């Protein structure tokens, strides 16, 4: 779980530094959650079921990192010449609010499960709720400052691959553009194009920006997924309705247990 999460964060952020801070955010939520779980809530029993919370917090923690990084990149795109403080003032409140909604609803769902009379499930629900809460706080205290440092280093022209390795591709693209400029300069001059011959509306510019964004790996995956899902949408809807009906019929035929022995469903 940790390995898959780290690889996904590196691919998305293109920054080992941000990936490391996101991993610290997830790891530090465990001792903090256990401190409140054991010393404040007074829950001495720690069932093995609680370790499933590792998968929950890794998934949600990576999602918080993605949201924070994407909000920052969007703000930097809107303010290409802005300072780090201006970008932070635009991106971080929006990211914090978006993550607050998702973290609150998920944590509330786990805390609500604590009304269950089964002891291990109560411990699991409380521990997972605490993990999600502290993961959100660690995202604000670690990832947000890391994004500010990351932006300042990028503005200074840092070429450190531990900070960002996307500059290698950008250098290659700039070399290609320079070669194109040199080639075009050697060609015979053409008549100047006046503004009357150029009719680019805002929608055309936005379309070109979207086309440029689609070249990234994550956008290609999402576009392919959407196209497949949209093409077979009625088939998928029928499968979902059929599966829901079968599960409802099967669940209605289940009977309550008559003994304390563990039985596997047939």
C-alpha positions as CSV (number, residue, x, y, z in Angstrom):
1,X,0.0,0.0,0.0
2,X,2.8,2.4,0.9
3,X,4.8,1.5,-2.2
4,X,1.9,2.1,-4.6
5,X,1.0,5.4,-2.8
6,X,4.6,6.7,-3.1
7,X,4.8,5.8,-6.8
8,X,1.5,7.5,-7.5
9,X,2.5,10.6,-5.6
10,X,5.9,10.8,-7.4
11,X,4.2,10.4,-10.8
12,X,1.6,13.1,-10.1
13,X,3.7,15.7,-8.2
14,X,6.9,15.0,-10.2
15,X,8.7,16.0,-7.0
16,X,10.4,13.6,-4.6
17,X,10.4,16.4,-2.0
18,X,6.6,16.8,-2.0
19,X,6.3,13.0,-2.1
20,X,8.5,12.7,1.0
21,X,6.5,15.3,2.9
22,X,3.2,13.6,1.9
23,X,4.6,10.3,3.2
24,X,5.6,12.0,6.5
25,X,2.1,13.5,6.8
26,X,0.6,10.0,6.6
27,X,3.2,8.3,8.9
28,X,2.9,11.0,11.6
29,X,-0.8,10.6,11.8
30,X,-0.3,7.1,13.4
31,X,1.4,8.1,16.7
32,X,-0.8,11.1,17.1
33,X,-3.9,9.1,16.6
34,X,-2.7,6.4,19.0
35,X,-1.8,9.0,21.6
36,X,-5.4,10.3,21.6
37,X,-6.8,6.7,21.3
38,X,-4.9,5.4,24.3
39,X,-4.1,8.3,26.7
40,X,-7.1,10.5,26.1
41,X,-9.9,8.2,25.0
42,X,-8.7,5.5,27.4
43,X,-9.1,2.7,25.0
44,X,-6.6,0.1,26.1
45,X,-7.7,-2.7,23.8
46,X,-6.1,-2.4,20.3
47,X,-7.5,-5.1,18.1
48,X,-5.9,-6.4,14.9
49,X,-8.7,-4.8,13.0
50,X,-7.3,-1.4,13.6
51,X,-4.4,-2.1,11.3
52,X,-6.8,-1.9,8.4
53,X,-6.7,1.8,9.0
54,X,-3.3,1.8,7.4
55,X,-4.9,1.3,4.0
56,X,-7.6,3.9,4.8
57,X,-5.2,6.7,5.8
58,X,-2.7,6.0,3.0
59,X,-5.5,6.3,0.4
60,X,-7.0,9.4,2.0
61,X,-3.6,11.0,2.7
62,X,-2.5,10.6,-0.9
63,X,-5.7,12.1,-2.1
64,X,-5.1,15.2,0.2
65,X,-1.7,15.6,-1.3
66,X,-3.1,15.5,-4.8
67,X,-5.7,18.1,-4.0
68,X,-3.2,20.4,-2.4
69,X,-0.7,20.1,-5.3
70,X,-3.4,20.5,-8.0
71,X,-4.8,23.6,-6.3
72,X,-1.3,25.1,-6.1
73,X,-0.6,24.4,-9.7
74,X,-3.9,25.9,-10.8
75,X,-3.2,29.0,-8.7
76,X,0.3,29.3,-10.2
77,X,-1.3,29.0,-13.7
78,X,-3.7,31.9,-12.9
79,X,-0.8,34.0,-11.4
80,X,2.2,33.1,-13.6
81,X,4.1,36.2,-12.4
82,X,2.8,36.3,-8.8
83,X,4.9,35.8,-5.7
84,X,4.7,32.6,-3.6
85,X,2.7,34.5,-0.9
86,X,0.1,35.5,-3.5
87,X,-0.2,32.0,-4.9
88,X,-0.5,30.6,-1.3
89,X,-3.2,33.1,-0.4
90,X,-5.2,31.9,-3.5
91,X,-4.6,28.1,-3.4
92,X,-4.2,27.1,0.2
93,X,-7.6,28.2,1.6
94,X,-9.4,26.6,-1.3
95,X,-7.5,23.4,-0.8
96,X,-8.0,23.4,2.9
97,X,-11.7,23.8,2.5
98,X,-12.0,21.0,-0.1
99,X,-10.0,18.6,2.1
100,X,-12.0,19.6,5.1
101,X,-15.2,18.5,3.5
102,X,-13.9,15.1,2.4
103,X,-12.0,14.5,5.7
104,X,-15.0,15.6,7.9
105,X,-17.5,13.4,6.1
106,X,-15.2,10.3,6.2
107,X,-14.2,10.8,9.8
108,X,-17.8,11.4,10.8
109,X,-18.8,8.1,9.1
110,X,-16.2,6.2,11.1
111,X,-17.1,7.9,14.4
112,X,-20.7,7.2,13.8
113,X,-19.9,3.5,13.7
114,X,-18.7,3.7,17.3
115,X,-22.4,3.2,18.4
116,X,-22.0,-0.5,17.4
117,X,-22.1,-2.7,20.5
118,X,-19.2,-4.9,19.2
119,X,-15.9,-3.9,21.0
120,X,-13.4,-4.4,18.2
121,X,-15.6,-2.5,15.7
122,X,-15.9,0.4,18.2
123,X,-12.1,0.5,18.6
124,X,-11.6,0.3,14.8
125,X,-14.1,3.1,14.1
126,X,-12.5,5.5,16.7
127,X,-9.0,4.8,15.6
128,X,-9.7,5.3,11.9
129,X,-11.6,8.5,12.6
130,X,-8.6,9.8,14.6
131,X,-6.3,8.8,11.8
132,X,-8.2,10.8,9.2
133,X,-8.5,13.8,11.5
134,X,-4.8,14.0,12.2
135,X,-3.9,13.2,8.6
136,X,-5.8,16.4,7.6
137,X,-4.0,18.4,10.3
138,X,-0.6,17.1,9.2
139,X,-1.4,18.0,5.6
140,X,-1.9,21.6,6.6
141,X,1.2,21.7,8.9
142,X,3.6,19.8,6.6
143,X,2.4,19.8,2.9
144,X,1.3,23.4,2.8
145,X,4.7,24.8,4.0
146,X,6.4,22.3,1.7
147,X,4.5,23.7,-1.3
148,X,5.7,27.2,-0.4
149,X,9.3,26.1,-0.2
150,X,8.9,24.1,-3.4
151,X,7.5,27.2,-5.2
152,X,10.3,29.4,-4.0
153,X,13.0,27.0,-5.1
154,X,11.3,26.7,-8.5
155,X,11.2,30.4,-8.9
156,X,14.9,30.6,-8.1
157,X,15.5,28.2,-11.0
158,X,16.6,25.2,-8.9
159,X,17.6,22.2,-11.0
160,X,17.8,19.8,-8.1
161,X,16.0,16.6,-9.1
162,X,15.0,15.9,-5.5
163,X,12.8,19.0,-5.7
164,X,11.4,18.7,-9.2
165,X,12.5,16.5,-12.1
166,X,10.0,17.9,-14.6
167,X,12.5,20.5,-15.7
168,X,14.3,17.8,-17.7
169,X,11.3,17.5,-20.0
170,X,10.9,21.2,-20.2
171,X,14.5,21.7,-21.2
172,X,14.0,19.2,-24.0
173,X,10.9,21.0,-25.2
174,X,12.7,24.3,-25.1
175,X,15.6,22.9,-27.1
176,X,13.1,21.7,-29.7
177,X,11.5,25.1,-29.8
178,X,14.9,26.8,-30.2
179,X,15.7,24.6,-33.1
180,X,12.4,25.4,-34.6
181,X,13.1,29.1,-34.2
182,X,16.5,28.8,-35.8
183,X,15.0,26.9,-38.7
184,X,12.3,29.4,-39.2
185,X,14.8,32.3,-39.1
186,X,16.6,30.8,-42.1
187,X,13.5,30.6,-44.2
188,X,12.5,33.4,-46.5
189,X,10.4,36.1,-44.8
190,X,6.7,35.9,-45.2
191,X,4.2,38.8,-45.2
192,X,3.3,39.9,-41.7
193,X,0.0,38.7,-40.4
194,X,-2.3,41.5,-39.2
195,X,-4.7,41.4,-36.3
196,X,-7.6,41.2,-38.8
197,X,-6.5,37.8,-39.9
198,X,-6.4,36.4,-36.4
199,X,-9.7,35.7,-34.8
200,X,-9.0,33.8,-31.6
201,X,-11.8,33.9,-29.1
202,X,-11.6,33.1,-25.4
203,X,-13.1,29.7,-26.1
204,X,-10.4,28.9,-28.7
205,X,-7.7,29.9,-26.2
206,X,-9.3,27.7,-23.5
207,X,-9.6,24.9,-26.0
208,X,-5.9,25.1,-26.7
209,X,-5.0,25.1,-23.0
210,X,-7.2,22.0,-22.5
211,X,-5.5,20.3,-25.4
212,X,-2.1,21.0,-23.8
213,X,-3.2,19.6,-20.5
214,X,-4.4,16.4,-22.1
215,X,-0.9,15.6,-23.1
216,X,0.0,14.8,-19.5
217,X,-0.1,11.2,-18.4
218,X,-2.9,11.5,-15.8
219,X,-5.1,13.3,-18.3
220,X,-4.6,10.7,-20.9
221,X,-5.7,8.0,-18.4
222,X,-8.7,10.0,-17.4
223,X,-9.8,10.7,-20.9
224,X,-9.5,7.0,-21.9
225,X,-11.4,6.0,-18.8
226,X,-14.2,8.5,-19.5
227,X,-14.5,7.5,-23.2
228,X,-14.8,3.8,-22.3
229,X,-17.3,4.5,-19.5
230,X,-19.4,6.8,-21.7
231,X,-19.4,4.3,-24.6
232,X,-20.6,1.4,-22.5
233,X,-22.7,3.5,-20.0
234,X,-26.0,1.7,-20.6
235,X,-24.3,-1.7,-20.3
236,X,-22.6,-0.7,-17.0
237,X,-25.9,0.7,-15.7
238,X,-27.6,-2.6,-16.4
239,X,-24.8,-4.6,-14.7
240,X,-25.0,-2.4,-11.6
241,X,-28.8,-2.7,-11.4
242,X,-28.6,-6.5,-11.9
243,X,-25.9,-6.8,-9.3
244,X,-27.8,-4.7,-6.8
245,X,-31.0,-6.8,-7.3
246,X,-29.1,-10.0,-6.8
247,X,-27.4,-8.7,-3.6
248,X,-30.7,-7.5,-2.2
249,X,-32.4,-10.8,-2.8
250,X,-29.5,-12.7,-1.3
251,X,-29.3,-10.4,1.7
252,X,-33.1,-10.8,2.4
253,X,-32.6,-14.6,2.6
254,X,-29.9,-14.4,5.3
255,X,-30.8,-15.5,8.8
256,X,-29.6,-14.4,12.2
257,X,-26.8,-16.6,13.8
258,X,-28.0,-19.2,16.3
259,X,-24.5,-19.8,17.9
260,X,-21.3,-18.0,18.6
261,X,-19.3,-20.1,16.1
262,X,-17.8,-18.4,13.1
263,X,-19.5,-19.5,9.9
264,X,-18.4,-18.7,6.4
265,X,-21.1,-17.7,3.9
266,X,-21.8,-20.4,1.4
